[in-house]
């Protein structure tokens, strides 16, 4: 690999174990604010510990994005080691991560840095980075890698169901799903990331029906595009995530599937029990 390109993500992009281990990837951690504590997402607190604590917490946590200083320190380290840098963050409509990443870039004019607003999040970014890495191994330039990443991101989607809208509402991230507030408590909302923000799609009466509908909608969005990669995402619901993969694979052929937990910083806003499907389709 002639070029030397590193990737910077934020901690809301959780990658499965062993994923893209040959690519230099650094992560800027979100901050989980829990009472008087400030915990770095994925550094000071991991998903398992987070959900165990959340189950009995009297005070609910909140989050803050990684600061420009955090991104700058990562950029400086990579630049000093001779890397060009491609940073990609969760949607700017859901977090201030992109603003922090850009601010840090502007303070380091000597470094070669490209920053991408994914307008999505989680493993849509991971799967898109996988596609970009294929180009990178062929010697693609930083600009070409950015173009490949952006094209892949445009061919992704995320649909998910939450146990309750309480967490999204309290965290101020509810967006277009607000229309579902006040619904009967037993209804399970299905939401989708559209143009970088959350949109409410449907309200389903039972959990099992919600999972079926989640798969239906995902397959509808994919249409006849091939090849297909699918990731099942979960917030402390790994068994359900594996079940979702099985349900998808009974319906369509996939080239790769993954299961991964969402980070504590995402779990704060979606709540335990959330499951979803992220896909990338039609990217050769």
C-alpha positions as CSV (number, residue, x, y, z in Angstrom):
1,X,0.0,0.0,0.0
2,X,1.9,3.1,-1.2
3,X,-0.4,5.7,0.3
4,X,-0.5,6.2,4.0
5,X,-4.1,7.1,5.0
6,X,-5.6,6.8,8.4
7,X,-9.3,7.1,9.4
8,X,-10.7,9.0,12.3
9,X,-14.2,8.2,13.5
10,X,-16.1,9.2,16.6
11,X,-17.1,6.7,19.2
12,X,-20.7,6.4,18.0
13,X,-19.3,4.3,15.2
14,X,-18.8,0.9,16.9
15,X,-17.0,-1.6,14.7
16,X,-17.3,-5.4,15.2
17,X,-14.3,-7.1,16.7
18,X,-11.7,-7.9,14.1
19,X,-13.3,-5.5,11.5
20,X,-10.8,-3.6,9.3
21,X,-7.8,-4.4,11.6
22,X,-5.4,-3.6,8.7
23,X,-6.6,0.0,8.6
24,X,-5.3,2.6,11.0
25,X,-8.5,3.8,12.7
26,X,-8.6,6.2,15.7
27,X,-11.8,7.1,17.6
28,X,-12.7,10.4,19.3
29,X,-14.8,9.5,22.3
30,X,-18.1,11.1,23.1
31,X,-18.5,12.0,26.8
32,X,-21.1,10.3,28.9
33,X,-22.2,12.7,31.7
34,X,-23.6,10.8,34.6
35,X,-24.1,13.0,37.7
36,X,-20.7,14.4,38.6
37,X,-18.9,11.9,36.4
38,X,-17.6,12.5,32.9
39,X,-16.8,9.2,31.2
40,X,-15.2,8.7,27.8
41,X,-17.4,6.5,25.6
42,X,-15.7,3.2,24.9
43,X,-12.7,4.2,27.0
44,X,-13.9,4.7,30.6
45,X,-17.2,2.8,30.1
46,X,-18.1,-0.1,27.8
47,X,-21.5,-1.1,26.5
48,X,-22.0,-4.0,28.9
49,X,-21.2,-2.0,32.0
50,X,-23.2,1.0,30.7
51,X,-26.5,-1.0,30.4
52,X,-26.0,-2.8,33.7
53,X,-25.6,0.6,35.4
54,X,-28.5,2.1,33.4
55,X,-30.9,-0.6,34.6
56,X,-30.7,0.6,38.2
57,X,-29.7,4.2,37.8
58,X,-31.8,6.8,39.6
59,X,-30.2,9.6,37.6
60,X,-30.2,9.3,33.8
61,X,-27.0,10.1,31.8
62,X,-26.6,12.6,29.0
63,X,-23.9,13.0,26.4
64,X,-21.5,15.6,24.9
65,X,-19.6,15.4,21.7
66,X,-15.9,14.9,21.5
67,X,-14.2,18.2,21.7
68,X,-12.2,19.9,18.9
69,X,-9.1,19.4,21.2
70,X,-9.7,15.6,21.2
71,X,-9.9,15.5,17.4
72,X,-6.8,17.8,17.1
73,X,-4.7,15.5,19.4
74,X,-5.6,12.5,17.2
75,X,-4.9,14.4,14.0
76,X,-1.5,15.6,15.3
77,X,-0.5,12.1,16.3
78,X,-1.4,10.7,12.9
79,X,0.1,13.5,11.0
80,X,3.3,13.3,12.9
81,X,3.5,9.6,12.0
82,X,3.2,10.5,8.3
83,X,-0.5,9.8,7.7
84,X,-3.0,11.7,5.6
85,X,-6.3,11.7,7.4
86,X,-9.9,10.9,6.5
87,X,-12.3,11.7,9.3
88,X,-16.0,10.7,9.1
89,X,-18.5,11.5,11.8
90,X,-22.1,10.7,12.8
91,X,-24.7,13.0,11.1
92,X,-24.3,16.7,11.9
93,X,-28.1,16.8,12.5
94,X,-27.7,14.3,15.4
95,X,-24.5,15.5,17.1
96,X,-21.9,18.2,17.1
97,X,-19.1,15.7,16.2
98,X,-18.7,17.0,12.7
99,X,-18.3,20.6,13.9
100,X,-15.6,19.5,16.4
101,X,-13.8,17.5,13.7
102,X,-13.9,20.5,11.3
103,X,-12.8,22.9,13.9
104,X,-9.8,20.7,14.7
105,X,-8.9,20.5,11.0
106,X,-9.0,24.2,10.6
107,X,-6.5,24.6,13.4
108,X,-4.0,22.3,11.6
109,X,-3.6,23.7,8.2
110,X,-0.3,21.9,7.6
111,X,-1.9,18.5,7.8
112,X,-3.7,16.7,5.0
113,X,-7.2,16.1,6.4
114,X,-10.5,15.5,4.8
115,X,-13.7,15.5,6.9
116,X,-17.0,13.8,5.9
117,X,-20.4,14.4,7.4
118,X,-21.9,10.9,7.0
119,X,-25.5,12.1,7.4
120,X,-26.0,8.7,9.1
121,X,-24.2,6.7,11.7
122,X,-23.1,3.5,13.3
123,X,-22.2,0.7,10.9
124,X,-23.4,2.4,7.8
125,X,-20.1,4.2,8.3
126,X,-18.2,1.0,9.0
127,X,-19.5,-0.8,5.9
128,X,-18.7,2.2,3.8
129,X,-15.2,2.3,5.2
130,X,-14.8,-1.3,4.2
131,X,-15.6,-0.4,0.6
132,X,-13.2,2.6,0.8
133,X,-10.4,0.3,2.2
134,X,-10.7,-1.8,-1.0
135,X,-9.8,1.3,-3.1
136,X,-7.1,2.3,-0.6
137,X,-5.4,-1.0,-1.0
138,X,-5.2,-0.3,-4.8
139,X,-3.3,2.9,-4.1
140,X,-6.2,5.4,-4.2
141,X,-5.5,9.0,-3.2
142,X,-7.0,10.7,-0.2
143,X,-9.5,12.5,-2.5
144,X,-10.4,9.3,-4.2
145,X,-10.9,7.6,-0.9
146,X,-13.2,10.4,0.2
147,X,-15.2,10.1,-3.0
148,X,-15.5,6.3,-2.6
149,X,-16.6,6.7,1.0
150,X,-19.3,9.3,0.2
151,X,-20.6,7.2,-2.7
152,X,-20.9,4.2,-0.4
153,X,-22.6,6.2,2.3
154,X,-25.2,7.4,-0.2
155,X,-26.2,3.7,-0.7
156,X,-26.7,2.9,2.9
157,X,-29.7,3.1,5.3
158,X,-30.7,2.5,8.9
159,X,-34.1,1.4,10.2
160,X,-34.6,0.5,13.9
161,X,-37.2,0.0,16.6
162,X,-37.0,1.3,20.1
163,X,-38.7,0.0,23.2
164,X,-39.8,3.5,24.1
165,X,-39.4,7.1,22.8
166,X,-38.6,8.3,26.2
167,X,-34.8,8.3,25.7
168,X,-34.9,10.1,22.3
169,X,-37.3,12.7,23.7
170,X,-35.3,13.4,26.8
171,X,-32.1,13.7,24.8
172,X,-33.5,16.2,22.3
173,X,-32.8,13.9,19.3
174,X,-36.4,12.9,18.6
175,X,-36.7,15.0,15.4
176,X,-39.4,13.6,13.0
177,X,-40.3,10.9,15.4
178,X,-42.0,13.4,17.7
179,X,-45.3,12.7,16.0
180,X,-45.3,9.3,17.8
181,X,-45.1,10.9,21.3
182,X,-48.3,10.4,23.3
183,X,-49.0,7.1,21.6
184,X,-50.2,4.1,23.6
185,X,-47.3,2.9,25.6
186,X,-47.4,-0.7,24.2
187,X,-46.8,0.5,20.6
188,X,-43.4,-0.1,19.2
189,X,-42.2,2.7,17.0
190,X,-40.1,2.1,13.9
191,X,-37.8,4.9,12.9
192,X,-35.5,5.5,10.0
193,X,-32.5,7.8,9.5
194,X,-33.6,10.1,6.6
195,X,-31.4,13.0,5.4
196,X,-29.3,12.8,8.5
197,X,-32.2,12.9,11.1
198,X,-34.7,10.5,12.7
199,X,-38.1,10.0,11.0
200,X,-41.0,8.1,12.5
201,X,-42.2,5.4,10.1
202,X,-44.8,3.2,11.7
203,X,-46.2,2.1,15.1
204,X,-46.5,-1.6,15.6
205,X,-48.5,-3.3,18.4
206,X,-46.0,-6.0,19.4
207,X,-42.3,-6.5,19.5
208,X,-42.4,-9.6,17.2
209,X,-44.4,-7.8,14.6
210,X,-42.1,-4.8,14.8
211,X,-39.1,-7.0,14.1
212,X,-40.9,-8.5,11.1
213,X,-41.8,-5.0,9.8
214,X,-38.2,-3.9,10.4
215,X,-37.0,-6.7,8.0
216,X,-39.8,-5.9,5.5
217,X,-38.8,-2.2,5.3
218,X,-35.1,-2.9,5.0
219,X,-35.7,-5.3,2.1
220,X,-38.0,-2.7,0.5
221,X,-35.3,-0.1,0.8
222,X,-32.7,-2.4,-0.7
223,X,-34.9,-3.3,-3.7
224,X,-33.0,-5.0,-6.5
225,X,-29.7,-3.5,-5.6
226,X,-26.9,-6.0,-5.1
227,X,-24.5,-6.9,-3.5
228,X,-25.9,-6.4,0.0
229,X,-24.2,-6.1,3.3
230,X,-26.3,-6.0,6.5
231,X,-25.4,-5.2,10.1
232,X,-27.8,-5.9,13.0
233,X,-27.4,-3.2,15.7
234,X,-28.5,-3.6,19.2
235,X,-28.6,-1.9,22.6
236,X,-28.2,-4.7,25.1
237,X,-30.2,-7.1,22.9
238,X,-27.7,-9.3,21.1
239,X,-29.9,-12.4,20.8
240,X,-32.5,-10.3,19.0
241,X,-29.9,-8.9,16.7
242,X,-28.8,-12.4,15.6
243,X,-32.4,-13.3,15.1
244,X,-32.8,-10.3,12.8
245,X,-29.9,-11.4,10.7
246,X,-31.5,-14.9,10.3
247,X,-34.8,-13.3,9.3
248,X,-33.0,-11.2,6.6
249,X,-31.0,-14.1,5.2
250,X,-34.2,-16.1,4.8
251,X,-35.4,-13.5,2.4
252,X,-32.4,-12.1,0.5
253,X,-28.8,-13.1,-0.3
254,X,-26.1,-11.1,1.5
255,X,-22.4,-11.0,0.9
256,X,-21.5,-10.1,4.4
257,X,-23.4,-9.7,7.7
258,X,-22.3,-8.3,11.1
259,X,-23.8,-7.9,14.5
260,X,-22.6,-5.1,16.8
261,X,-23.7,-3.2,19.9
262,X,-24.3,0.5,19.7
263,X,-22.0,2.5,21.8
264,X,-23.1,3.9,25.2
265,X,-23.3,7.4,23.7
266,X,-25.9,6.1,21.2
267,X,-27.6,3.9,23.9
268,X,-28.2,7.0,26.1
269,X,-30.5,8.4,23.4
270,X,-32.1,5.2,22.0
271,X,-32.5,3.2,25.2
272,X,-31.9,-0.4,26.1
273,X,-33.7,-3.0,23.9
274,X,-33.3,-1.0,20.7
275,X,-32.5,-3.1,17.6
276,X,-32.0,-2.1,14.0
277,X,-30.7,-3.0,10.6
278,X,-28.1,-1.0,8.8
279,X,-27.5,-1.9,5.1
280,X,-25.2,-1.0,2.2
281,X,-26.5,-2.1,-1.2
282,X,-25.4,-1.9,-4.8
283,X,-21.8,-1.0,-4.1
284,X,-19.5,-3.4,-6.1
